[in-house]
Amino acid sequence: MPVAPACPIVLTTAEHERLKKMAYGHKTEHRLRCRAQIVLHAARGRSNARIAHETSLHLDTVRAWRGRFAHGGLPALADRKRSGRPARFTPVQIAETQALACQLPAETGVPLSR
């Protein structure tokens, strides 16, 4: 069975610079660093198998991130919105709690032990 060719990756200068910062930045999250390295390797014309071997990632991982970048650009490298449990507190309740926590106990009349 023939293998489908990988999506060709062509980077603009701005994308290349941004990806280099992501791939080699000391404060970049590990997952974003791996994604940026995949795209940079792909832009050099490397195959998915070679990228997987050089980055010690699974071939499916390389294939997925290369494809997402090819179809969506830099924004596609971010995590997708995940469903989850609805928030238990409203933004107003959170703001009120934070405001109360930032006040001194003497201002609120609440004992320090509370």
C-alpha positions as a Markdown table, in Angstrom:
| # | Residue | x | y | z |
|---|---|---|---|---|
| 1 | Met | 0.0 | 0.0 | 0.0 |
| 2 | Pro | 1.6 | 3.4 | -1.0 |
| 3 | Val | 2.2 | 5.9 | 1.7 |
| 4 | Ala | 0.4 | 9.3 | 1.3 |
| 5 | Pro | 2.9 | 12.1 | 0.9 |
| 6 | Ala | 3.2 | 14.5 | 3.9 |
| 7 | Cys | 1.8 | 18.0 | 3.7 |
| 8 | Pro | 4.4 | 20.4 | 2.3 |
| 9 | Ile | 5.3 | 23.1 | 4.8 |
| 10 | Val | 6.3 | 26.5 | 3.5 |
| 11 | Leu | 7.0 | 29.1 | 6.2 |
| 12 | Thr | 7.0 | 32.8 | 6.0 |
| 13 | Thr | 9.9 | 34.7 | 7.6 |
| 14 | Ala | 7.7 | 35.7 | 10.5 |
| 15 | Glu | 6.4 | 32.2 | 11.1 |
| 16 | His | 10.0 | 30.8 | 10.9 |
| 17 | Glu | 11.2 | 33.3 | 13.5 |
| 18 | Arg | 8.2 | 32.7 | 15.8 |
| 19 | Leu | 8.6 | 28.9 | 15.6 |
| 20 | Lys | 12.4 | 29.2 | 16.3 |
| 21 | Lys | 11.5 | 31.2 | 19.5 |
| 22 | Met | 9.0 | 28.5 | 20.5 |
| 23 | Ala | 11.3 | 25.6 | 19.7 |
| 24 | Tyr | 14.4 | 26.9 | 21.5 |
| 25 | Gly | 13.0 | 29.3 | 24.1 |
| 26 | His | 13.7 | 28.5 | 27.7 |
| 27 | Lys | 10.3 | 29.5 | 29.0 |
| 28 | Thr | 8.3 | 27.7 | 26.3 |
| 29 | Glu | 6.1 | 24.8 | 27.5 |
| 30 | His | 7.4 | 21.4 | 26.5 |
| 31 | Arg | 4.4 | 20.5 | 24.4 |
| 32 | Leu | 4.6 | 23.7 | 22.4 |
| 33 | Arg | 8.4 | 23.2 | 22.0 |
| 34 | Cys | 7.8 | 19.8 | 20.5 |
| 35 | Arg | 5.1 | 21.1 | 18.1 |
| 36 | Ala | 7.4 | 23.9 | 16.9 |
| 37 | Gln | 10.3 | 21.5 | 16.3 |
| 38 | Ile | 8.1 | 19.2 | 14.3 |
| 39 | Val | 7.0 | 22.1 | 12.0 |
| 40 | Leu | 10.6 | 23.4 | 11.7 |
| 41 | His | 11.8 | 19.9 | 10.7 |
| 42 | Ala | 8.9 | 19.6 | 8.2 |
| 43 | Ala | 9.8 | 22.9 | 6.6 |
| 44 | Arg | 13.3 | 21.6 | 6.0 |
| 45 | Gly | 11.7 | 18.8 | 3.9 |
| 46 | Arg | 12.2 | 16.0 | 6.3 |
| 47 | Ser | 9.8 | 13.0 | 6.3 |
| 48 | Asn | 7.5 | 12.2 | 9.2 |
| 49 | Ala | 9.4 | 9.1 | 10.0 |
| 50 | Arg | 12.7 | 11.0 | 10.2 |
| 51 | Ile | 11.2 | 13.8 | 12.3 |
| 52 | Ala | 9.7 | 11.1 | 14.7 |
| 53 | His | 13.1 | 9.5 | 15.0 |
| 54 | Glu | 15.0 | 12.7 | 15.6 |
| 55 | Thr | 12.5 | 14.1 | 18.1 |
| 56 | Ser | 11.8 | 10.8 | 19.9 |
| 57 | Leu | 8.1 | 11.3 | 19.3 |
| 58 | His | 5.6 | 8.8 | 17.9 |
| 59 | Leu | 5.0 | 8.9 | 14.2 |
| 60 | Asp | 1.2 | 9.6 | 14.7 |
| 61 | Thr | 2.1 | 12.6 | 16.8 |
| 62 | Val | 4.3 | 14.0 | 14.1 |
| 63 | Arg | 1.7 | 13.4 | 11.5 |
| 64 | Ala | -1.0 | 15.0 | 13.5 |
| 65 | Trp | 0.9 | 18.3 | 14.3 |
| 66 | Arg | 2.3 | 18.6 | 10.8 |
| 67 | Gly | -1.2 | 18.2 | 9.3 |
| 68 | Arg | -2.7 | 20.7 | 11.8 |
| 69 | Phe | -0.1 | 23.3 | 11.0 |
| 70 | Ala | -0.5 | 22.7 | 7.2 |
| 71 | His | -4.2 | 23.4 | 7.5 |
| 72 | Gly | -4.4 | 26.0 | 10.2 |
| 73 | Gly | -1.0 | 27.7 | 10.5 |
| 74 | Leu | 0.5 | 28.9 | 13.8 |
| 75 | Pro | -2.9 | 29.2 | 15.6 |
| 76 | Ala | -3.5 | 25.5 | 15.0 |
| 77 | Leu | -0.5 | 24.6 | 17.2 |
| 78 | Ala | -2.4 | 25.7 | 20.3 |
| 79 | Asp | -4.5 | 23.3 | 22.3 |
| 80 | Arg | -8.1 | 23.0 | 21.2 |
| 81 | Lys | -10.9 | 24.1 | 23.5 |
| 82 | Arg | -11.9 | 21.1 | 25.7 |
| 83 | Ser | -15.3 | 20.4 | 27.1 |
| 84 | Gly | -15.4 | 20.0 | 30.8 |
| 85 | Arg | -17.4 | 20.5 | 33.9 |
| 86 | Pro | -19.3 | 23.8 | 34.0 |
| 87 | Ala | -17.9 | 26.4 | 36.3 |
| 88 | Arg | -19.2 | 26.3 | 39.8 |
| 89 | Phe | -18.6 | 29.9 | 40.6 |
| 90 | Thr | -19.6 | 32.9 | 38.5 |
| 91 | Pro | -16.9 | 35.5 | 37.5 |
| 92 | Val | -18.5 | 38.0 | 39.9 |
| 93 | Gln | -18.2 | 35.5 | 42.8 |
| 94 | Ile | -14.6 | 34.9 | 42.0 |
| 95 | Ala | -13.9 | 38.7 | 41.8 |
| 96 | Glu | -15.6 | 39.3 | 45.2 |
| 97 | Thr | -13.6 | 36.5 | 46.8 |
| 98 | Gln | -10.4 | 37.8 | 45.5 |
| 99 | Ala | -11.2 | 41.4 | 46.6 |
| 100 | Leu | -12.0 | 40.1 | 50.1 |
| 101 | Ala | -8.8 | 38.1 | 50.2 |
| 102 | Cys | -6.7 | 41.2 | 49.3 |
| 103 | Gln | -8.2 | 43.3 | 52.2 |
| 104 | Leu | -6.5 | 43.4 | 55.6 |
| 105 | Pro | -8.5 | 41.7 | 58.4 |
| 106 | Ala | -8.7 | 45.0 | 60.4 |
| 107 | Glu | -10.6 | 46.6 | 57.5 |
| 108 | Thr | -13.3 | 43.9 | 57.4 |
| 109 | Gly | -13.6 | 43.5 | 61.2 |
| 110 | Val | -13.0 | 39.7 | 60.8 |
| 111 | Pro | -10.6 | 38.2 | 63.4 |
| 112 | Leu | -7.2 | 37.1 | 62.0 |
| 113 | Ser | -8.0 | 33.5 | 62.9 |
| 114 | Arg | -10.9 | 33.4 | 60.4 |
